[in-house]
Amino acid sequence: MSTIPTLRLADGNNIPSFKDGDEDQPVRGGLDTKLISTLKDTLNAGYTHFDCAEPYGNEIEFGIAIKESSALQDKVFITSKVQGGIADISGALVGSLKRLQTKYLDLCIPNPHTLLHSRPPLSAGSWSSMENLKESGKVRSIGVSNFQQHHLKIILETAADKLVINQLEFHPYHQRSRDYIPWH
């Protein structure tokens, strides 16, 4: 089995270059045992970066797969998008950690739709709640997902801790315009 290359984030943590994730809706009325089996196979094949999210309904399955495969958390890189507005991002994270059966996330990315439309709205000072999660040790790195340039500028006005990633949907049918990628 070959080693998956990593990239160094701006905060010094390393992130595996390849990830496994599942955005399918959860099985109604129970666990998705097929997903758990697939995730365990993925772990056994050497993948160590798992991208899950509360809105996808797959955190419980990810947690079970990691636990049942005897993978140590320090050998697995877990990214999750947490639901909820900026006002209770800490509460949302606690829920994610419980479902994942883990003590921390390697990378926390707030769900962009709920963060951008939260009450109170995203402001220059609201990024501090993400920084507090990192400082508490519940999150190793913090970032965002699909934020546009003007959203990022709001955060960067007062950010004491760098956001290390803007996880972007980017493909031929969804292009970013006006020099968005080079601006990053």
N, C-alpha and C positions, 0 to 999 in steps of 0.2 A: 504494500500500500504506500502510495506516495504522499508526501506532506503537502498540504494545501498552503500556498503562499499567503502571506499576510501583508497588510498595509499599515503603516504607522499613522495614527490619528494625531491631530494637533495637540492633544493632551498627553501624548506619550504612550497611550494604550495601543495595542495591535488588534486589528480586525481581520478575520480570514477573508480572502478575496472572493470566495464562492460561498453561497448560502443556499439553504433549503427553506422553503416557506410554503404555506398553503392558505390561500385566501377563500377556499370554498366554505360554504355555510356548514355549520355543524349538523350532525345527524340529529333529527328531532327525537326527543325522548330518551337519549342515551349517548354514550360515548361512541366516537367513531373509531372502532377497533381496527379498521383497515388503515386509517391514518396512523394510529399508534404503531402498527406493524411496519408500515412504510418508513416511519421516522426511525425506528430501531434499526432497520436495514440500512438506512442512510448513515446513521452513527457508525455501524459496523463497517461501512464502506470507507469511512475516514472523514466524512463531513463533520465539521465542528461548529459551524455558524448556522443558527436557527433564527428565522425571522417570523415572529408570530404577532398576534394582536388581539386585544380584547374584542374589538368589533368583528374580527373574523371568527370568533368563537372557537379558537383552536388551542388556547393556552393550557387547558386541562390535559389534552392529548399530548402536547409537547412535554409537559411536566412528567406525565406517566412514562412516556417513551424514554426520557433521560434517566429517570429513576430505575426503570426495569432493565435498562441496558448497562447499569452500573457505571455509567459515565460520571466522572467527577465534575462538579460545576466549574472548577478552575481549568478544565480541559475543553469545555464547551462554551461558545460565545453566544449569548442569548440577547437578541434584540426584540423589543416589543413596543408596539404603539399602544399607549394607554388612552382610554376613553375619558371623557369628562373635560370640563372647562379648566382654565388655569386656576380658578378659585379652589378647586379640590383635586389638583393633580396628585398630591400626596396620598389621598384616600384611594384614588384610582390605581396608583402604583401598589399600594398594600394589597388590593384585590388581585392584581396581576401576579404578585409574588406568591400569594396563597394558592392561586390556581396552578402556577408553575412549580410549586413546592420548592422554592429556592429562596435564598436570603438576599439576593441582589440581582439586578439586571446589568449586563455588560454595557448595553446601550439602550437608553430610553428615548423614544421619539413620540411626543404627544401626537395623537390623532389630529391631522391638520384641520379637518372640518370642524371638530368641536373646539379646538384651541382658537382658531381664527374667528369663530362666531360665539365665543363664550361670554358670559356675564360674570364679572366685569370683562370688557373687551381686552384684547391683547394691547399692552402698552409697554412703554420703555422700561417700567419697573417690574412688570409681571414675569419677566424671565428669571427673576430672583428665586421664584419657587422651584424652578428646575435646578438652579445652582444649589439651593438648599438640599435637594434630594441627593445630589452628588456629594455634597459635604457630609451628609449623614451616613454615607457608605452604602445606601440602598441602590445606588446607581454608580457605575464606574465612569461612563461617558454620557454626554447629553447632546442631542441634536434635534432636528426637525425633519419633516417630510413634506415635499411638494410646496414649500414656501416660495412665494414670489419675491422678487427683489425688494419691493416696498415693505413687505412683512419683515424680511430679514433686517432691513435698515432700522425698523422700530426696535428690534431686539438688540442690535449692535450699538445703539445709542448709549446703553448703560450696562451692557453685559460685562461682568467681571471675569466670568469663566467662558472660554470660547465654546461655541457650539461646534461640534467636530464633523457634522455631516448634515447635508440636506439630501435625504434619500429621494431621488427624483424618478418619476415615471417619464421615460424618454424613449421614443421609438418613432418609426416613420409616420405613424398616424397621430402622434402627439409630440410636436416639436416645440421647443422653447425659442422665443423670438427676442429681438433687440439685444443681442450680445449677452444673453442671460448666463449661458455656460461660461464664457470667458470672464464675466464679472466675478464669478465665484472664485 
